[in-house]
Structures are given as structure tokens and as C-alpha cells.
Amino acid sequence: MTVIEESAETDVEFSIESKPSFLLGKGKVPEDLLDDLNDMCEDLLADPDTPSYAPFLVGEIQKGRQLEVNTEDRRFRRMRKLLKDSCMIYIGQYFSSVGRAIPPYHLKISDVWTVHQYAGDYNPLHDHGSNSYSAFSGFIHTKLPPKLKKKSEGFVGSSIFNSQGTLDGITSLVWGDVGIRDHNIFKFPGTEYIVPVEGVYYIFPLWLNHCVYPFREEGERRTISYNVEVIWDDDFSENPTPSKVKLI
């Protein structure tokens, strides 16, 4: 945005430039896909041979479980394609916002796991690891206990003071400092609260810290989490300048 201020001596050009910290991808899956994902989760829970993913995770899941997802499962394959398509849109938006061409790349869904949380379970502040330096993380909520499911209807403007349980079961994204006076000093927020909604999924950079607060009601808070590797093609990291090839 540019503002021209008239002056007797000269015109002054003044611009406001946005400097975002990161982009957050958000979408909602159709009901039939959500049903497939929950059906897959139920089978994973029922099978005693389903591998636990807990050894690779920081989640304090004492009552629930964290289970490995076979990405080749037919019920997950639509979600796998959806995640890749969403990451492609994200990558395009990012490189457009920084004014650079998109390097050649391909995507790989490296690991996927379920998180079955019950009262008292929580995830401390953490980021994700990946085999690739460039990667996305994210999650989709597929099942919620009754009170937490209803929380999204009136969360906006809710107070976090006076022990009201406002943040019970909420995911917090953290990319900067947290201060209650940020708006008064023209500082953009460094955190955002994600109220779980069934069928809504998120994609964000691997480095983004996030946590899940515990909740106290009965019922299951079910999430599928994932990492998507971005693999730069043609040795781009070592040779970023395109080769000059002449057709003869």
C-alpha cells in the first residue's frame, strides 16, 4: 500500500510492507473421507499387532495410544493425495509471496500416525522431525468428545482467565513471543489457538512449534498427524543455477 502526502516542496512516497512469519494451510475433508479415516482408526485400535508410534513421539499419552498408519491403506490414499495437492498449493503461494520461482521438487508422505487422547493426556510444546530438511507437518481432527466438539461454537472472544478451562483440548501454534499487550504496541501475535473441529486439517512448516493442552471430560480426542517431505530435484541444493543445454 502506498500513500502520497502532498507537500509544498516535494511529494513523499510512503509504503507499508507486510513481513509474514509463516503461512498456515487449512482445509476440510468431505464426510465420506472422514468416515473412512475413522474406520481405519478403529481397525488400528482393534488390532493388537498395530505398531506403536509412541517411541518416536513426545506426546504424554498415558491413557490413550499413538499408532502407526500404513499410508498404502486404501482408506488413507485419498487423504494422502489431498495432502500432496494441498502442499503443492502451499509451495506455490509461498514462492509467489517471496517473489521467487519454484524450484523443481517432489513430495513424499514420510510418516503418519494416530493420536488417541483421553482425559489428562497432552502434547508438550514441540516441533517435528523428518528425513528431509524441507518438510511440512500437520494434523486432522477426526473425533472429539462432546464438550470439546461444542467448544468451537463460542470460542472467539473467550477469556483464558479465572480457571474456566477455556484452553482444555486446544492446540496452540507458537512461532514467537506471547504477550497480552501485543496489539497495543503494534506487534503481530506469535501464537494462535486452534479449536478442534472434526474433519478440518492443517499444514504448516516442519519447524513450527505446537502443543496440545490436556482436557478433563470423558471421551476420545482423535487426531491423525503427518509429515510431508519436500525433496528438491536435480541436485538443486548443490546446483541452484539451471544448466545451459543446447539442442542440436
Backbone as CSV, one residue per row, in Angstrom:
resi,resn,N_x,N_y,N_z,CA_x,CA_y,CA_z,C_x,C_y,C_z
1,MET,0.860,-1.182,0.000,0.000,0.000,0.000,0.894,1.228,0.000
2,THR,0.617,2.189,-0.876,1.419,3.402,-0.980,0.552,4.618,-0.742
3,VAL,1.028,5.538,0.094,0.321,6.777,0.399,1.174,7.939,-0.068
4,ILE,0.610,8.846,-0.850,1.321,10.037,-1.312,0.874,11.223,-0.478
5,GLU,1.817,11.847,0.232,1.499,13.015,1.050,1.929,14.279,0.310
6,GLU,0.980,15.177,0.073,1.269,16.411,-0.652,2.085,17.363,0.218
7,SER,3.064,18.016,-0.383,3.912,18.960,0.324,4.220,20.128,-0.597
8,ALA,4.493,21.290,0.013,4.826,22.468,-0.791,6.147,22.276,-1.515
9,GLU,7.032,21.454,-0.944,8.358,21.300,-1.525,8.470,20.061,-2.413
10,THR,7.889,18.941,-1.976,8.043,17.707,-2.733,6.935,16.730,-2.346
11,ASP,6.788,15.679,-3.135,5.881,14.590,-2.797,6.660,13.497,-2.081
12,VAL,6.068,12.923,-1.046,6.712,11.860,-0.287,5.961,10.557,-0.523
13,GLU,6.666,9.556,-0.945,6.065,8.242,-1.126,6.320,7.395,0.114
14,PHE,5.247,6.840,0.633,5.324,6.054,1.869,4.612,4.735,1.641
15,SER,5.262,3.624,1.957,4.665,2.306,1.740,4.640,1.490,3.018
16,ILE,3.676,0.589,3.110,3.581,-0.369,4.211,3.854,-1.750,3.627
17,GLU,4.879,-2.412,4.109,5.246,-3.724,3.604,4.950,-4.790,4.659
18,SER,4.246,-5.824,4.247,3.933,-6.925,5.153,5.116,-7.884,5.222
19,LYS,5.451,-8.329,6.435,6.543,-9.270,6.650,6.016,-10.474,7.442
20,PRO,5.324,-11.383,6.768,4.725,-12.506,7.490,5.765,-13.481,8.018
21,SER,5.410,-14.177,9.090,6.320,-15.151,9.690,6.192,-16.525,9.038
22,PHE,4.973,-16.916,8.693,4.762,-18.195,8.028,3.355,-18.231,7.462
23,LEU,3.080,-19.251,6.662,1.749,-19.460,6.099,1.144,-20.711,6.740
24,LEU,-0.152,-20.667,7.001,-0.861,-21.803,7.586,-1.881,-22.319,6.582
25,GLY,-1.773,-23.594,6.232,-2.745,-24.216,5.341,-3.868,-24.856,6.124
26,LYS,-5.098,-24.692,5.653,-6.267,-25.213,6.364,-7.310,-25.664,5.358
27,GLY,-7.889,-26.844,5.592,-8.932,-27.355,4.706,-9.893,-28.249,5.459
28,LYS,-10.942,-28.678,4.794,-11.929,-29.575,5.418,-12.250,-30.706,4.459
29,VAL,-12.184,-31.920,4.958,-12.429,-33.089,4.121,-13.926,-33.380,4.064
30,PRO,-14.401,-34.043,3.002,-15.816,-34.429,2.933,-16.142,-35.521,3.948
31,GLU,-17.418,-35.658,4.238,-17.851,-36.592,5.288,-17.469,-38.034,4.978
32,ASP,-17.546,-38.450,3.709,-17.231,-39.845,3.404,-15.753,-40.150,3.635
33,LEU,-14.877,-39.171,3.385,-13.456,-39.374,3.671,-13.215,-39.411,5.179
34,LEU,-13.900,-38.552,5.923,-13.788,-38.567,7.381,-14.234,-39.918,7.930
35,ASP,-15.307,-40.482,7.369,-15.774,-41.810,7.801,-14.720,-42.875,7.516
36,ASP,-14.083,-42.800,6.350,-13.028,-43.761,6.009,-11.860,-43.678,6.990
37,LEU,-11.472,-42.451,7.337,-10.354,-42.274,8.255,-10.672,-42.823,9.642
38,ASN,-11.881,-42.573,10.111,-12.267,-43.098,11.426,-12.406,-44.617,11.403
39,ASP,-12.897,-45.153,10.295,-12.993,-46.607,10.154,-11.598,-47.229,10.206
40,MET,-10.634,-46.601,9.543,-9.258,-47.071,9.579,-8.703,-47.015,11.008
41,CYS,-8.983,-45.927,11.712,-8.515,-45.784,13.095,-9.090,-46.857,14.007
42,GLU,-10.352,-47.180,13.825,-10.979,-48.213,14.651,-10.308,-49.564,14.425
43,ASP,-9.963,-49.862,13.176,-9.281,-51.122,12.887,-7.881,-51.142,13.501
44,LEU,-7.182,-50.001,13.469,-5.857,-49.930,14.078,-5.937,-50.163,15.583
45,LEU,-6.945,-49.591,16.218,-7.124,-49.769,17.659,-7.466,-51.216,18.014
46,ALA,-8.245,-51.860,17.160,-8.710,-53.215,17.450,-7.637,-54.271,17.203
47,ASP,-6.636,-53.948,16.376,-5.602,-54.915,16.012,-4.446,-54.850,17.022
48,PRO,-4.234,-55.914,17.791,-3.145,-55.892,18.789,-1.754,-55.814,18.163
49,ASP,-1.646,-56.092,16.862,-0.346,-56.066,16.186,-0.023,-54.712,15.562
50,THR,-0.919,-53.741,15.698,-0.630,-52.413,15.153,0.583,-51.817,15.868
51,PRO,1.621,-51.430,15.125,2.825,-50.883,15.771,2.535,-49.571,16.483
52,SER,3.122,-49.424,17.674,3.009,-48.168,18.410,3.997,-47.160,17.842
53,TYR,3.564,-45.894,17.746,4.460,-44.827,17.293,5.006,-44.033,18.471
54,ALA,4.597,-44.405,19.689,4.974,-43.658,20.890,6.483,-43.489,21.071
55,PRO,7.324,-44.495,20.737,8.761,-44.313,20.939,9.373,-43.164,20.144
56,PHE,8.668,-42.704,19.102,9.196,-41.641,18.244,8.552,-40.281,18.521
57,LEU,7.679,-40.221,19.550,6.882,-39.020,19.777,7.052,-38.499,21.201
58,VAL,6.802,-37.203,21.363,6.932,-36.586,22.691,5.604,-36.577,23.452
59,GLY,4.534,-37.034,22.834,3.224,-36.968,23.467,3.164,-37.686,24.806
60,GLU,2.585,-37.025,25.800,2.346,-37.642,27.110,0.970,-38.301,27.075
61,ILE,0.905,-39.397,26.337,-0.358,-40.109,26.147,-0.351,-41.321,27.069
62,GLN,-0.881,-41.139,28.271,-0.856,-42.185,29.289,-2.070,-43.105,29.196
63,LYS,-3.231,-42.532,28.874,-4.457,-43.327,28.813,-4.760,-43.796,27.388
64,GLY,-4.341,-43.011,26.410,-4.621,-43.342,25.022,-3.464,-44.048,24.347
65,ARG,-3.427,-43.961,23.013,-2.388,-44.645,22.236,-1.978,-43.768,21.060
66,GLN,-0.783,-44.055,20.526,-0.277,-43.406,19.326,0.178,-44.520,18.385
67,LEU,-0.481,-44.629,17.230,-0.320,-45.808,16.391,0.162,-45.453,14.990
68,GLU,0.956,-46.349,14.421,1.471,-46.143,13.064,0.380,-46.388,12.029
69,VAL,0.337,-45.523,11.012,-0.633,-45.652,9.920,0.088,-46.152,8.675
70,ASN,-0.478,-47.162,8.057,0.028,-47.644,6.773,-0.511,-46.723,5.676
71,THR,0.364,-45.923,5.078,-0.090,-44.932,4.091,-0.627,-45.576,2.821
72,GLU,-0.428,-46.894,2.665,-0.971,-47.591,1.497,-2.392,-48.093,1.752
73,ASP,-2.879,-47.950,2.973,-4.259,-48.355,3.270,-5.197,-47.605,2.335
74,ARG,-6.109,-48.320,1.693,-6.991,-47.703,0.692,-7.809,-46.567,1.291
75,ARG,-8.094,-46.624,2.589,-8.891,-45.595,3.240,-8.092,-44.320,3.509
76,PHE,-6.765,-44.444,3.436,-5.931,-43.259,3.634,-5.438,-42.663,2.314
77,ARG,-5.546,-43.408,1.227,-4.928,-42.970,-0.027,-5.529,-41.661,-0.548
78,ARG,-6.826,-41.463,-0.348,-7.425,-40.177,-0.755,-6.850,-39.037,0.056
79,MET,-6.653,-39.279,1.363,-6.078,-38.250,2.222,-4.635,-37.980,1.819
80,ARG,-3.915,-39.015,1.454,-2.524,-38.863,1.019,-2.443,-37.950,-0.203
81,LYS,-3.325,-38.183,-1.173,-3.345,-37.338,-2.372,-3.765,-35.918,-2.031
82,LEU,-4.735,-35.778,-1.137,-5.197,-34.460,-0.727,-4.070,-33.669,-0.057
83,LEU,-3.285,-34.330,0.780,-2.174,-33.652,1.443,-1.139,-33.180,0.430
84,LYS,-0.830,-34.020,-0.552,0.142,-33.620,-1.571,-0.376,-32.436,-2.385
85,ASP,-1.640,-32.483,-2.774,-2.225,-31.373,-3.535,-2.197,-30.089,-2.716
86,SER,-2.515,-30.199,-1.432,-2.534,-29.021,-0.561,-1.130,-28.450,-0.383
87,CYS,-0.134,-29.329,-0.251,1.250,-28.865,-0.111,1.728,-28.179,-1.390
88,MET,1.289,-28.667,-2.539,1.656,-28.025,-3.805,1.099,-26.602,-3.864
89,ILE,-0.132,-26.420,-3.419,-0.734,-25.085,-3.383,0.031,-24.205,-2.404
90,TYR,0.382,-24.767,-1.249,1.145,-24.027,-0.238,2.486,-23.559,-0.810
91,ILE,3.206,-24.472,-1.455,4.519,-24.136,-2.014,4.397,-23.035,-3.058
92,GLY,3.376,-23.138,-3.904,3.157,-22.098,-4.905,2.877,-20.749,-4.276
93,GLN,2.056,-20.745,-3.227,1.722,-19.493,-2.546,2.947,-18.903,-1.860
94,TYR,3.771,-19.761,-1.256,4.960,-19.266,-0.565,5.936,-18.608,-1.543
95,PHE,6.280,-19.302,-2.609,7.263,-18.742,-3.537,6.718,-17.508,-4.253
96,SER,5.411,-17.457,-4.448,4.812,-16.248,-5.020,4.947,-15.079,-4.052
97,SER,4.773,-15.332,-2.756,4.817,-14.259,-1.761,6.223,-13.710,-1.566
98,VAL,7.249,-14.537,-1.840,8.627,-14.055,-1.689,9.234,-13.656,-3.026
99,GLY,8.441,-13.743,-4.096,8.887,-13.278,-5.402,9.971,-14.124,-6.035
100,ARG,9.881,-15.437,-5.851,10.880,-16.324,-6.428,10.214,-17.431,-7.228
101,ALA,10.970,-17.974,-8.201,10.466,-19.100,-8.985,10.493,-20.372,-8.138
102,ILE,9.576,-21.276,-8.416,9.516,-22.533,-7.663,10.563,-23.504,-8.210
103,PRO,11.494,-23.956,-7.377,12.467,-24.961,-7.835,11.758,-26.289,-8.099
104,PRO,12.323,-27.151,-8.939,11.712,-28.465,-9.161,11.765,-29.310,-7.891
105,TYR,10.688,-30.034,-7.612,10.611,-30.824,-6.382,9.604,-31.939,-6.543
106,HIS,9.626,-32.865,-5.604,8.522,-33.812,-5.472,8.260,-34.040,-3.991
107,LEU,7.101,-34.600,-3.692,6.653,-34.753,-2.308,6.598,-36.220,-1.909
108,LYS,6.843,-36.464,-0.634,6.780,-37.814,-0.100,6.139,-37.772,1.282
109,ILE,5.087,-38.565,1.471,4.467,-38.690,2.790,5.338,-39.658,3.599
110,SER,6.147,-39.116,4.487,7.165,-39.931,5.138,6.644,-40.722,6.333
111,ASP,5.817,-40.114,7.156,5.284,-40.849,8.297,3.946,-40.262,8.727
112,VAL,3.065,-41.165,9.144,1.708,-40.809,9.554,1.359,-41.629,10.799
113,TRP,0.708,-40.998,11.773,0.357,-41.720,12.985,-0.939,-41.167,13.574
114,THR,-1.614,-41.995,14.345,-2.833,-41.576,15.033,-2.484,-41.194,16.466
115,VAL,-3.289,-40.300,17.024,-3.159,-39.938,18.438,-4.544,-40.066,19.067
116,HIS,-4.676,-41.010,19.990,-5.943,-41.247,20.687,-5.771,-40.746,22.116
117,GLN,-6.326,-39.554,22.399,-6.138,-38.907,23.692,-7.387,-39.000,24.550
118,TYR,-7.146,-39.157,25.851,-8.227,-39.161,26.822,-7.877,-38.186,27.947
119,ALA,-8.781,-38.016,28.889,-8.615,-37.026,29.948,-7.229,-37.102,30.582
120,GLY,-6.533,-35.963,30.605,-5.207,-35.893,31.195,-4.069,-36.050,30.206
121,ASP,-4.322,-36.636,29.039,-3.277,-36.767,28.017,-2.999,-35.406,27.385
122,TYR,-1.751,-35.200,26.964,-1.416,-33.919,26.338,-0.139,-34.043,25.513
123,ASN,0.121,-33.047,24.687,1.365,-32.952,23.915,2.114,-31.700,24.345
124,PRO,3.325,-31.834,24.892,4.099,-30.646,25.265,4.543,-29.881,24.018
125,LEU,5.040,-28.671,24.221,5.496,-27.846,23.106,6.620,-28.569,22.364
126,HIS,6.479,-28.678,21.032,7.453,-29.433,20.248,7.335,-29.060,18.770
127,ASP,8.338,-29.443,18.001,8.224,-29.418,16.551,8.400,-30.852,16.060
128,HIS,8.380,-31.062,14.747,8.506,-32.417,14.208,9.868,-32.621,13.575
129,GLY,10.286,-33.882,13.517,11.499,-34.246,12.804,11.140,-34.899,11.478
130,SER,12.114,-34.925,10.566,11.871,-35.520,9.251,13.197,-35.930,8.634
131,ASN,13.125,-36.846,7.672,14.324,-37.246,6.948,14.828,-36.131,6.035
132,SER,13.935,-35.221,5.643,14.298,-34.119,4.762,14.358,-32.809,5.541
133,TYR,15.292,-31.963,5.145,15.423,-30.647,5.784,14.190,-29.793,5.519
134,SER,13.643,-29.907,4.312,12.432,-29.173,3.942,11.241,-30.108,4.072
135,ALA,10.257,-29.721,4.871,9.109,-30.604,5.083,7.952,-29.831,5.707
136,PHE,6.781,-30.430,5.593,5.582,-29.904,6.239,5.136,-30.875,7.324
137,SER,4.459,-30.337,8.310,3.786,-31.142,9.319,2.313,-30.747,9.335
138,GLY,1.541,-31.501,10.078,0.132,-31.138,10.196,-0.672,-32.214,10.895
139,PHE,-1.972,-31.978,10.964,-2.860,-32.917,11.641,-4.292,-32.677,11.177
140,ILE,-5.107,-33.701,11.391,-6.545,-33.588,11.151,-7.265,-34.183,12.350
141,HIS,-8.256,-33.467,12.862,-9.073,-33.999,13.956,-10.191,-34.834,13.339
142,THR,-10.331,-36.073,13.799,-11.357,-36.944,13.228,-12.458,-37.318,14.218
143,LYS,-12.202,-37.128,15.523,-13.224,-37.461,16.522,-12.982,-36.645,17.768
144,LEU,-14.056,-36.108,18.376,-13.923,-35.254,19.554,-14.950,-35.633,20.619
145,PRO,-14.596,-35.486,21.906,-15.590,-35.677,22.968,-16.616,-34.552,22.922
146,PRO,-17.806,-34.762,23.471,-18.936,-33.827,23.299,-18.639,-32.370,23.646
147,LYS,-18.075,-32.098,24.830,-17.866,-30.707,25.244,-16.820,-30.018,24.370
148,LEU,-15.767,-30.750,24.030,-14.732,-30.177,23.184,-15.266,-29.932,21.775
149,LYS,-16.128,-30.815,21.310,-16.737,-30.656,19.992,-17.586,-29.392,19.934
150,LYS,-18.222,-29.055,21.048,-19.103,-27.888,21.096,-18.327,-26.590,21.315
151,LYS,-17.082,-26.696,21.762,-16.302,-25.520,22.138,-16.103,-24.551,20.984
152,SER,-15.987,-25.059,19.766,-15.713,-24.193,18.616,-16.830,-23.186,18.362
153,GLU,-18.028,-23.480,18.848,-19.175,-22.606,18.585,-19.068,-21.265,19.303
154,GLY,-18.377,-21.233,20.447,-18.328,-19.978,21.186,-16.947,-19.613,21.679
155,PHE,-15.899,-20.086,20.974,-14.535,-19.858,21.457,-14.057,-18.431,21.223
156,VAL,-14.437,-17.829,20.117,-13.948,-16.485,19.780,-14.331,-15.497,20.886
157,GLY,-13.348,-14.797,21.402,-13.594,-13.831,22.462,-13.630,-14.419,23.856
158,SER,-13.427,-15.729,23.971,-13.450,-16.363,25.290,-12.253,-15.916,26.130
159,SER,-12.469,-15.803,27.417,-11.398,-15.407,28.330,-10.619,-16.631,28.788
160,ILE,-9.293,-16.465,28.919,-8.473,-17.556,29.441,-8.179,-17.365,30.929
161,PHE,-8.783,-16.337,31.543,-8.562,-16.066,32.960,-9.559,-16.823,33.838
162,ASN,-9.230,-16.927,35.115,-10.136,-17.411,36.155,-10.491,-18.896,36.027
163,SER,-9.545,-19.701,35.553,-9.693,-21.164,35.577,-11.006,-21.646,34.974
164,GLN,-11.278,-21.200,33.764,-12.524,-21.593,33.109,-12.367,-22.809,32.203
165,GLY,-11.142,-23.298,32.054,-10.929,-24.444,31.176,-11.029,-24.098,29.703
166,THR,-10.843,-22.822,29.380,-11.006,-22.367,28.001,-10.088,-23.099,27.038
167,LEU,-8.860,-23.398,27.475,-7.869,-23.998,26.585,-7.818,-25.522,26.682
168,ASP,-8.707,-26.122,27.442,-8.728,-27.583,27.545,-8.893,-28.210,26.157
169,GLY,-7.947,-29.079,25.766,-8.053,-29.783,24.492,-7.709,-28.956,23.273
170,ILE,-7.258,-27.725,23.489,-6.943,-26.817,22.390,-5.498,-27.031,21.922
171,THR,-5.251,-26.867,20.627,-3.892,-26.864,20.088,-3.410,-25.430,19.987
172,SER,-2.183,-25.184,20.417,-1.594,-23.852,20.308,-0.411,-23.903,19.356
173,LEU,-0.423,-23.050,18.327,0.719,-22.884,17.429,1.559,-21.734,17.958
174,VAL,2.862,-21.925,18.053,3.734,-20.923,18.661,4.925,-20.658,17.743
175,TRP,5.051,-19.417,17.272,6.181,-19.050,16.415,6.882,-17.773,16.885
176,GLY,6.506,-17.289,18.050,7.123,-16.079,18.578,6.775,-15.902,20.040
177,ASP,7.066,-14.724,20.561,6.747,-14.416,21.948,5.232,-14.297,22.145
178,VAL,4.807,-14.473,23.370,3.396,-14.353,23.715,3.235,-13.218,24.716
179,GLY,2.410,-12.242,24.390,2.184,-11.116,25.296,0.760,-10.614,25.189
180,ILE,0.157,-10.257,26.321,-1.242,-9.822,26.308,-1.377,-8.377,25.835
181,ARG,-0.257,-7.648,25.700,-0.300,-6.257,25.251,0.183,-6.094,23.810
182,ASP,0.287,-7.206,23.071,0.853,-7.144,21.723,0.151,-6.134,20.828
183,HIS,-1.183,-6.131,20.855,-1.928,-5.246,19.963,-1.695,-3.775,20.295
184,ASN,-1.500,-3.491,21.574,-1.294,-2.103,21.985,0.059,-1.555,21.562
185,ILE,1.008,-2.440,21.277,2.331,-1.987,20.830,2.561,-2.347,19.368
186,PHE,1.470,-2.668,18.644,1.501,-2.944,17.208,2.397,-4.126,16.859
187,LYS,2.342,-5.126,17.706,3.100,-6.348,17.477,2.155,-7.448,17.030
188,PHE,2.496,-8.089,15.927,1.648,-9.172,15.457,1.770,-10.370,16.403
189,PRO,0.678,-11.122,16.600,0.713,-12.253,17.531,1.764,-13.274,17.139
190,GLY,2.322,-13.944,18.137,3.290,-15.001,17.905,2.732,-16.373,18.231
191,THR,1.421,-16.433,18.451,0.766,-17.704,18.744,-0.676,-17.668,18.240
192,GLU,-1.224,-18.830,18.020,-2.628,-18.928,17.594,-3.239,-20.179,18.204
193,TYR,-4.477,-20.067,18.659,-5.190,-21.202,19.224,-6.009,-21.889,18.134
194,ILE,-5.863,-23.194,18.038,-6.621,-23.994,17.077,-7.684,-24.779,17.843
195,VAL,-8.927,-24.413,17.643,-10.030,-25.144,18.277,-10.351,-26.356,17.406
196,PRO,-10.283,-27.571,17.950,-10.519,-28.762,17.128,-11.916,-28.783,16.511
197,VAL,-11.959,-29.113,15.234,-13.214,-29.330,14.516,-13.047,-30.605,13.695
198,GLU,-13.969,-31.524,13.815,-13.857,-32.789,13.099,-13.801,-32.558,11.591
199,GLY,-12.820,-33.188,10.948,-12.694,-33.104,9.500,-11.842,-31.964,8.991
200,VAL,-11.396,-31.075,9.881,-10.557,-29.939,9.477,-9.090,-30.336,9.628
201,TYR,-8.312,-30.095,8.582,-6.892,-30.447,8.618,-6.026,-29.211,8.418
202,TYR,-4.774,-29.316,8.894,-3.838,-28.194,8.849,-2.501,-28.649,8.278
203,ILE,-1.815,-27.704,7.616,-0.468,-27.919,7.094,0.367,-26.705,7.454
204,PHE,1.572,-26.955,7.965,2.453,-25.854,8.336,3.906,-26.324,8.241
205,PRO,4.869,-25.388,8.247,6.279,-25.783,8.133,6.715,-26.661,9.300
206,LEU,7.656,-27.539,9.009,8.126,-28.511,9.994,8.617,-27.866,11.279
207,TRP,9.184,-26.659,11.164,9.815,-26.017,12.327,8.821,-25.403,13.307
208,LEU,7.554,-25.312,12.928,6.583,-24.617,13.768,6.323,-25.388,15.070
209,ASN,6.538,-24.717,16.196,6.251,-25.328,17.488,4.748,-25.349,17.759
210,HIS,4.295,-26.398,18.393,2.870,-26.502,18.743,2.723,-27.419,19.953
211,CYS,1.597,-27.280,20.625,1.315,-28.107,21.794,-0.187,-28.348,21.874
212,VAL,-0.572,-29.371,22.623,-1.984,-29.669,22.869,-2.204,-29.698,24.372
213,TYR,-3.119,-28.858,24.845,-3.420,-28.812,26.278,-4.302,-30.000,26.672
214,PRO,-4.143,-30.509,27.891,-4.984,-31.619,28.348,-6.432,-31.175,28.539
215,PHE,-7.317,-32.143,28.578,-8.730,-31.843,28.853,-9.210,-32.791,29.942
216,ARG,-10.407,-32.518,30.487,-10.850,-33.249,31.670,-12.124,-34.056,31.472
217,GLU,-12.771,-33.942,30.342,-14.041,-34.656,30.156,-13.819,-36.078,29.643
218,GLU,-14.865,-36.891,29.721,-14.808,-38.252,29.216,-14.911,-38.235,27.695
219,GLY,-14.308,-39.235,27.068,-14.387,-39.353,25.618,-13.019,-39.224,24.966
220,GLU,-12.973,-39.528,23.691,-11.720,-39.574,22.942,-11.536,-38.343,22.057
221,ARG,-10.344,-37.792,22.123,-9.905,-36.747,21.190,-8.970,-37.436,20.202
222,ARG,-9.431,-37.615,18.960,-8.694,-38.422,17.986,-8.116,-37.541,16.880
223,THR,-6.830,-37.735,16.618,-6.120,-36.950,15.617,-5.255,-37.865,14.767
224,ILE,-5.131,-37.535,13.488,-4.134,-38.161,12.626,-3.106,-37.090,12.289
225,SER,-1.845,-37.371,12.597,-0.763,-36.432,12.319,0.105,-36.966,11.186
226,TYR,0.845,-36.064,10.534,1.622,-36.481,9.365,2.771,-35.518,9.114
227,ASN,3.782,-36.029,8.413,4.877,-35.233,7.879,4.928,-35.449,6.373
228,VAL,5.160,-34.378,5.636,5.270,-34.447,4.181,6.635,-33.886,3.793
229,GLU,7.496,-34.741,3.247,8.833,-34.304,2.851,8.782,-33.566,1.511
230,VAL,9.551,-32.487,1.416,9.736,-31.769,0.155,11.146,-32.093,-0.323
231,ILE,11.241,-32.808,-1.423,12.534,-33.261,-1.933,12.851,-32.463,-3.196
232,TRP,13.876,-31.627,-3.117,14.261,-30.782,-4.246,14.967,-31.638,-5.301
233,ASP,14.501,-31.569,-6.528,15.009,-32.415,-7.604,16.266,-31.847,-8.258
234,ASP,16.919,-32.696,-9.063,18.044,-32.285,-9.923,19.193,-31.678,-9.135
235,ASP,19.458,-32.214,-7.964,20.567,-31.704,-7.151,20.476,-30.202,-6.959
236,PHE,19.252,-29.699,-6.770,19.054,-28.247,-6.727,19.838,-27.593,-5.592
237,SER,19.942,-28.265,-4.456,20.639,-27.653,-3.322,22.098,-27.371,-3.639
238,GLU,22.744,-28.287,-4.392,24.152,-28.108,-4.726,24.341,-27.290,-5.998
239,ASN,23.354,-27.325,-6.898,23.475,-26.647,-8.193,22.211,-25.847,-8.489
240,PRO,22.036,-24.706,-7.823,20.791,-23.940,-7.990,20.657,-23.241,-9.340
241,THR,21.759,-23.056,-10.077,21.702,-22.395,-11.375,21.380,-23.415,-12.455
242,PRO,20.337,-23.185,-13.267,19.977,-24.150,-14.316,21.117,-24.363,-15.301
243,SER,21.274,-25.593,-15.735,22.301,-25.908,-16.733,21.897,-25.331,-18.090
244,LYS,22.917,-24.913,-18.880,22.665,-24.404,-20.219,22.859,-25.545,-21.219
245,VAL,21.760,-25.988,-21.782,21.797,-27.119,-22.696,21.262,-26.656,-24.059
246,LYS,22.025,-26.949,-25.109,21.643,-26.556,-26.456,21.230,-27.791,-27.243
247,LEU,20.064,-27.720,-27.864,19.569,-28.819,-28.687,20.225,-28.767,-30.065
248,ILE,20.849,-29.862,-30.484,21.487,-29.896,-31.805,20.916,-31.028,-32.640
